[in-house]
Amino acid sequence: MDNVPSRDKIKIGSSVSIVQKQDQRTGKLTDGTVKRILTSSSFHPHGIKVELHDGKVGRVQKMA
């Protein structure tokens, strides 16, 4: 779970892989396009929280 992208690397429209709240135990990733960035701080140890265009919300684990 380390090496998650910091907020300055994530832009609206970026393709990312997120882990949703219910998937945190399994680590299952969901791919999508960033619609909104929900975390205001520049870094979060579990990933910056975003909303995808399809409405899913999760923490960015990696850039696609």
VMD Tcl script that builds the backbone (N, CA, C; Angstrom):
set m [mol new atoms 192]
animate dup $m
set s [atomselect $m all]
$s set {name element resname resid chain x y z} {
  {N N MET 1 A 0.816 -1.206 0.000}
  {CA C MET 1 A 0.000 0.000 0.000}
  {C C MET 1 A 0.856 1.264 0.000}
  {N N ASP 2 A 2.177 1.127 -0.015}
  {CA C ASP 2 A 2.970 2.360 -0.051}
  {C C ASP 2 A 3.166 2.790 -1.509}
  {N N ASN 3 A 3.792 3.934 -1.668}
  {CA C ASN 3 A 3.997 4.529 -2.991}
  {C C ASN 3 A 2.692 4.947 -3.664}
  {N N VAL 4 A 1.696 5.336 -2.879}
  {CA C VAL 4 A 0.469 5.851 -3.496}
  {C C VAL 4 A 0.762 7.253 -4.031}
  {N N PRO 5 A 0.118 7.631 -5.154}
  {CA C PRO 5 A 0.401 8.955 -5.734}
  {C C PRO 5 A -0.042 10.088 -4.815}
  {N N SER 6 A 0.739 11.167 -4.777}
  {CA C SER 6 A 0.352 12.336 -3.988}
  {C C SER 6 A -0.671 13.160 -4.779}
  {N N ARG 7 A -1.320 14.103 -4.097}
  {CA C ARG 7 A -2.428 14.840 -4.704}
  {C C ARG 7 A -2.004 15.615 -5.947}
  {N N ASP 8 A -0.766 16.114 -5.972}
  {CA C ASP 8 A -0.330 16.918 -7.128}
  {C C ASP 8 A -0.156 16.080 -8.396}
  {N N LYS 9 A -0.112 14.757 -8.269}
  {CA C LYS 9 A 0.013 13.889 -9.440}
  {C C LYS 9 A -1.360 13.557 -10.028}
  {N N ILE 10 A -2.414 13.778 -9.251}
  {CA C ILE 10 A -3.761 13.385 -9.655}
  {C C ILE 10 A -4.505 14.609 -10.184}
  {N N LYS 11 A -4.996 14.508 -11.407}
  {CA C LYS 11 A -5.725 15.612 -12.021}
  {C C LYS 11 A -7.127 15.126 -12.396}
  {N N ILE 12 A -8.056 16.091 -12.513}
  {CA C ILE 12 A -9.383 15.760 -13.028}
  {C C ILE 12 A -9.195 15.174 -14.428}
  {N N GLY 13 A -9.820 14.048 -14.682}
  {CA C GLY 13 A -9.679 13.398 -15.987}
  {C C GLY 13 A -8.568 12.363 -16.043}
  {N N SER 14 A -7.772 12.237 -14.973}
  {CA C SER 14 A -6.714 11.219 -14.936}
  {C C SER 14 A -7.326 9.828 -14.867}
  {N N SER 15 A -6.678 8.875 -15.535}
  {CA C SER 15 A -7.074 7.477 -15.394}
  {C C SER 15 A -6.329 6.899 -14.199}
  {N N VAL 16 A -7.086 6.329 -13.260}
  {CA C VAL 16 A -6.498 5.848 -12.012}
  {C C VAL 16 A -7.085 4.490 -11.628}
  {N N SER 17 A -6.421 3.833 -10.686}
  {CA C SER 17 A -6.966 2.636 -10.050}
  {C C SER 17 A -7.206 2.975 -8.592}
  {N N ILE 18 A -8.446 2.794 -8.135}
  {CA C ILE 18 A -8.788 3.104 -6.754}
  {C C ILE 18 A -9.149 1.823 -6.007}
  {N N VAL 19 A -9.047 1.900 -4.682}
  {CA C VAL 19 A -9.605 0.841 -3.848}
  {C C VAL 19 A -10.797 1.459 -3.115}
  {N N GLN 20 A -11.965 0.837 -3.278}
  {CA C GLN 20 A -13.170 1.328 -2.619}
  {C C GLN 20 A -13.180 0.845 -1.175}
  {N N LYS 21 A -13.968 1.540 -0.336}
  {CA C LYS 21 A -14.024 1.240 1.094}
  {C C LYS 21 A -14.274 -0.250 1.352}
  {N N GLN 22 A -15.247 -0.817 0.642}
  {CA C GLN 22 A -15.596 -2.218 0.903}
  {C C GLN 22 A -14.536 -3.184 0.393}
  {N N ASP 23 A -13.598 -2.692 -0.435}
  {CA C ASP 23 A -12.552 -3.554 -0.997}
  {C C ASP 23 A -11.210 -3.399 -0.299}
  {N N GLN 24 A -11.146 -2.584 0.769}
  {CA C GLN 24 A -9.857 -2.307 1.390}
  {C C GLN 24 A -9.200 -3.568 1.956}
  {N N ARG 25 A -9.996 -4.487 2.487}
  {CA C ARG 25 A -9.412 -5.718 3.040}
  {C C ARG 25 A -8.806 -6.601 1.961}
  {N N THR 26 A -9.501 -6.683 0.806}
  {CA C THR 26 A -9.030 -7.549 -0.271}
  {C C THR 26 A -8.018 -6.844 -1.166}
  {N N GLY 27 A -8.075 -5.503 -1.194}
  {CA C GLY 27 A -7.167 -4.758 -2.059}
  {C C GLY 27 A -7.605 -4.743 -3.509}
  {N N LYS 28 A -8.864 -5.142 -3.783}
  {CA C LYS 28 A -9.386 -5.163 -5.151}
  {C C LYS 28 A -9.415 -3.744 -5.719}
  {N N LEU 29 A -8.844 -3.581 -6.910}
  {CA C LEU 29 A -8.761 -2.260 -7.530}
  {C C LEU 29 A -9.872 -2.059 -8.547}
  {N N THR 30 A -10.320 -0.820 -8.652}
  {CA C THR 30 A -11.337 -0.422 -9.617}
  {C C THR 30 A -10.738 0.686 -10.476}
  {N N ASP 31 A -10.808 0.524 -11.796}
  {CA C ASP 31 A -10.255 1.522 -12.710}
  {C C ASP 31 A -11.319 2.534 -13.098}
  {N N GLY 32 A -10.875 3.771 -13.319}
  {CA C GLY 32 A -11.815 4.791 -13.743}
  {C C GLY 32 A -11.124 6.112 -13.997}
  {N N THR 33 A -11.950 7.126 -14.280}
  {CA C THR 33 A -11.469 8.468 -14.588}
  {C C THR 33 A -11.901 9.413 -13.473}
  {N N VAL 34 A -10.965 10.235 -13.003}
  {CA C VAL 34 A -11.230 11.123 -11.867}
  {C C VAL 34 A -12.207 12.228 -12.269}
  {N N LYS 35 A -13.277 12.358 -11.488}
  {CA C LYS 35 A -14.243 13.441 -11.668}
  {C C LYS 35 A -14.000 14.537 -10.639}
  {N N ARG 36 A -13.764 14.132 -9.382}
  {CA C ARG 36 A -13.525 15.096 -8.299}
  {C C ARG 36 A -12.459 14.542 -7.373}
  {N N ILE 37 A -11.629 15.433 -6.835}
  {CA C ILE 37 A -10.644 15.058 -5.813}
  {C C ILE 37 A -11.239 15.444 -4.468}
  {N N LEU 38 A -11.383 14.465 -3.562}
  {CA C LEU 38 A -12.085 14.696 -2.308}
  {C C LEU 38 A -11.153 14.973 -1.134}
  {N N THR 39 A -9.893 14.550 -1.235}
  {CA C THR 39 A -8.941 14.799 -0.152}
  {C C THR 39 A -8.301 16.164 -0.361}
  {N N SER 40 A -8.322 16.994 0.689}
  {CA C SER 40 A -7.755 18.337 0.531}
  {C C SER 40 A -6.261 18.379 0.828}
  {N N SER 41 A -5.769 17.452 1.659}
  {CA C SER 41 A -4.340 17.461 1.985}
  {C C SER 41 A -3.516 16.954 0.798}
  {N N SER 42 A -2.227 17.276 0.773}
  {CA C SER 42 A -1.393 16.930 -0.379}
  {C C SER 42 A -1.025 15.447 -0.404}
  {N N PHE 43 A -1.138 14.780 0.747}
  {CA C PHE 43 A -0.798 13.357 0.787}
  {C C PHE 43 A -1.644 12.658 1.835}
  {N N HIS 44 A -1.978 11.399 1.566}
  {CA C HIS 44 A -2.647 10.557 2.560}
  {C C HIS 44 A -2.009 9.177 2.465}
  {N N PRO 45 A -1.660 8.565 3.608}
  {CA C PRO 45 A -0.933 7.281 3.569}
  {C C PRO 45 A -1.696 6.160 2.852}
  {N N HIS 46 A -3.010 6.221 2.818}
  {CA C HIS 46 A -3.789 5.173 2.138}
  {C C HIS 46 A -4.227 5.585 0.747}
  {N N GLY 47 A -3.852 6.790 0.333}
  {CA C GLY 47 A -4.205 7.257 -1.004}
  {C C GLY 47 A -5.160 8.434 -0.942}
  {N N ILE 48 A -5.091 9.282 -1.963}
  {CA C ILE 48 A -5.970 10.441 -2.066}
  {C C ILE 48 A -7.368 9.950 -2.453}
  {N N LYS 49 A -8.386 10.420 -1.742}
  {CA C LYS 49 A -9.755 9.987 -2.032}
  {C C LYS 49 A -10.315 10.797 -3.197}
  {N N VAL 50 A -10.879 10.070 -4.176}
  {CA C VAL 50 A -11.451 10.708 -5.361}
  {C C VAL 50 A -12.824 10.114 -5.660}
  {N N GLU 51 A -13.579 10.863 -6.455}
  {CA C GLU 51 A -14.817 10.335 -7.029}
  {C C GLU 51 A -14.570 10.132 -8.515}
  {N N LEU 52 A -14.955 8.976 -9.034}
  {CA C LEU 52 A -14.805 8.680 -10.450}
  {C C LEU 52 A -16.045 9.155 -11.209}
  {N N HIS 53 A -15.935 9.202 -12.546}
  {CA C HIS 53 A -17.062 9.654 -13.373}
  {C C HIS 53 A -18.288 8.773 -13.203}
  {N N ASP 54 A -18.106 7.488 -12.855}
  {CA C ASP 54 A -19.266 6.601 -12.678}
  {C C ASP 54 A -19.840 6.683 -11.260}
  {N N GLY 55 A -19.302 7.604 -10.439}
  {CA C GLY 55 A -19.856 7.818 -9.109}
  {C C GLY 55 A -19.190 7.023 -8.005}
  {N N LYS 56 A -18.284 6.118 -8.367}
  {CA C LYS 56 A -17.584 5.337 -7.332}
  {C C LYS 56 A -16.594 6.241 -6.599}
  {N N VAL 57 A -16.415 5.974 -5.308}
  {CA C VAL 57 A -15.497 6.750 -4.495}
  {C C VAL 57 A -14.480 5.796 -3.878}
  {N N GLY 58 A -13.216 6.204 -3.897}
  {CA C GLY 58 A -12.176 5.380 -3.296}
  {C C GLY 58 A -10.862 6.120 -3.258}
  {N N ARG 59 A -9.852 5.417 -2.752}
  {CA C ARG 59 A -8.533 6.015 -2.625}
  {C C ARG 59 A -7.624 5.556 -3.762}
  {N N VAL 60 A -6.939 6.522 -4.375}
  {CA C VAL 60 A -6.087 6.220 -5.525}
  {C C VAL 60 A -4.883 5.403 -5.088}
  {N N GLN 61 A -4.716 4.234 -5.689}
  {CA C GLN 61 A -3.579 3.375 -5.413}
  {C C GLN 61 A -2.484 3.535 -6.458}
  {N N LYS 62 A -2.898 3.781 -7.706}
  {CA C LYS 62 A -1.915 3.998 -8.760}
  {C C LYS 62 A -2.545 4.710 -9.940}
  {N N MET 63 A -1.665 5.333 -10.709}
  {CA C MET 63 A -2.096 5.985 -11.949}
  {C C MET 63 A -2.115 4.915 -13.040}
  {N N ALA 64 A -3.119 4.959 -13.894}
  {CA C ALA 64 A -3.225 3.963 -14.962}
  {C C ALA 64 A -2.370 4.362 -16.158}
}
mol reanalyze $m
mol bondsrecalc $m
mol representation Tube
mol addrep $m
